[in-house]
Amino acid sequence: MLRDVRMLLEQECASNLDAMVTFTDVELSGDLRYATIFYSVLGEEKSKQKAFSYLNKISKRVQARLGNLLRIKNTPEIKFKFDPSIENGMKIEKLLNEISKDNDKNREKNI
């Protein structure tokens, strides 16, 4: 289902939003009635808010399109949820790079 969500939404988001939106995961309830689609946004807080509003605005249309694409009897009700994992990973990588640079500088001073 994640592949189908990506296929349906990544180009649409790219043309309608000013930030890069990536769909990271889909979580289905045990009875398959609800689907939570996790997404990440690279950009400022304003871009994240705009993406959230846009995705919630189009959720019913996305649900209908997924129902047609997946050809299942009952299409799960869709909810979008922000996933900070990519953003957090980038912050950690930046911190590790800073630590590495500091270590390199300290080694140069001790030589």
C-alpha positions as CSV (number, residue, x, y, z in Angstrom):
1,M,0.0,0.0,0.0
2,L,2.9,2.4,0.7
3,R,4.1,2.0,-2.9
4,D,0.6,2.9,-4.1
5,V,0.4,5.9,-1.9
6,R,3.8,7.1,-3.1
7,M,2.7,6.6,-6.7
8,L,-0.5,8.6,-6.2
9,L,0.8,11.4,-4.1
10,E,4.5,12.3,-4.5
11,Q,4.1,14.0,-7.9
12,E,0.9,15.7,-6.8
13,C,2.6,17.1,-3.6
14,A,5.6,18.2,-5.6
15,S,3.5,20.2,-8.0
16,N,1.2,21.7,-5.3
17,L,3.5,22.2,-2.3
18,D,6.7,24.2,-2.0
19,A,8.4,21.5,0.2
20,M,9.6,18.0,-0.5
21,V,7.0,15.5,1.0
22,T,8.0,11.8,1.4
23,F,5.7,9.1,2.5
24,T,7.5,6.8,4.9
25,D,5.0,4.2,6.2
26,V,1.4,3.0,6.2
27,E,-0.1,1.5,9.3
28,L,-3.3,-0.5,9.0
29,S,-5.7,-1.3,11.9
30,G,-6.3,-4.9,12.6
31,D,-9.7,-4.8,11.0
32,L,-8.4,-2.9,7.9
33,R,-10.9,-0.1,8.5
34,Y,-8.3,2.6,9.2
35,A,-5.0,3.5,7.6
36,T,-2.5,5.9,9.0
37,I,-0.2,7.3,6.3
38,F,3.1,8.7,7.7
39,Y,4.8,11.4,5.8
40,S,7.9,13.6,6.3
41,V,8.5,17.1,5.1
42,L,11.8,18.7,4.5
43,G,11.5,22.4,5.0
44,E,10.4,25.1,7.4
45,E,7.5,24.9,9.9
46,K,5.3,26.9,7.5
47,S,5.9,24.2,4.8
48,K,5.0,21.4,7.3
49,Q,1.8,23.1,8.2
50,K,0.9,23.7,4.6
51,A,1.6,20.0,3.8
52,F,-0.6,18.9,6.7
53,S,-3.5,21.1,5.6
54,Y,-3.2,20.0,2.0
55,L,-3.0,16.3,2.8
56,N,-6.0,16.5,5.1
57,K,-7.9,18.4,2.4
58,I,-7.4,15.7,-0.2
59,S,-7.7,12.6,2.1
60,K,-11.2,11.6,0.9
61,R,-10.1,11.8,-2.8
62,V,-6.9,9.8,-2.0
63,Q,-9.0,7.2,-0.2
64,A,-11.3,6.9,-3.2
65,R,-8.4,6.6,-5.6
66,L,-6.7,4.0,-3.5
67,G,-9.9,2.0,-3.3
68,N,-10.1,2.0,-7.1
69,L,-6.4,1.1,-7.4
70,L,-6.3,-1.6,-4.8
71,R,-9.7,-3.1,-5.8
72,I,-10.7,-4.1,-2.3
73,K,-14.2,-4.2,-0.9
74,N,-13.8,-1.7,1.8
75,T,-11.2,1.0,1.5
76,P,-9.7,2.0,4.8
77,E,-10.4,5.5,6.2
78,I,-7.2,7.5,5.7
79,K,-5.5,9.7,8.3
80,F,-2.2,11.4,7.6
81,K,0.4,11.8,10.4
82,F,3.7,13.6,10.4
83,D,6.8,11.3,10.8
84,P,9.8,13.2,12.2
85,S,12.2,10.3,11.7
86,I,13.9,11.7,8.6
87,E,14.3,15.1,10.1
88,N,15.6,13.6,13.3
89,G,18.1,11.5,11.4
90,M,19.4,14.6,9.6
91,K,19.9,16.4,12.9
92,I,21.8,13.4,14.4
93,E,24.0,13.2,11.3
94,K,24.7,17.0,11.5
95,L,25.7,16.6,15.2
96,L,27.9,13.6,14.4
97,N,29.7,15.6,11.7
98,E,30.3,18.5,14.1
99,I,31.7,16.1,16.7
100,S,34.0,14.6,14.0
101,K,35.2,18.0,12.9
102,D,35.9,19.0,16.6
103,N,37.8,15.7,17.0
104,D,39.9,16.4,13.9
105,K,40.7,19.9,15.1
106,N,41.8,18.6,18.5
107,R,44.0,16.0,16.9
108,E,45.7,18.7,14.7
109,K,46.3,20.9,17.8
110,N,48.0,17.9,19.6
111,I,50.3,17.1,16.8
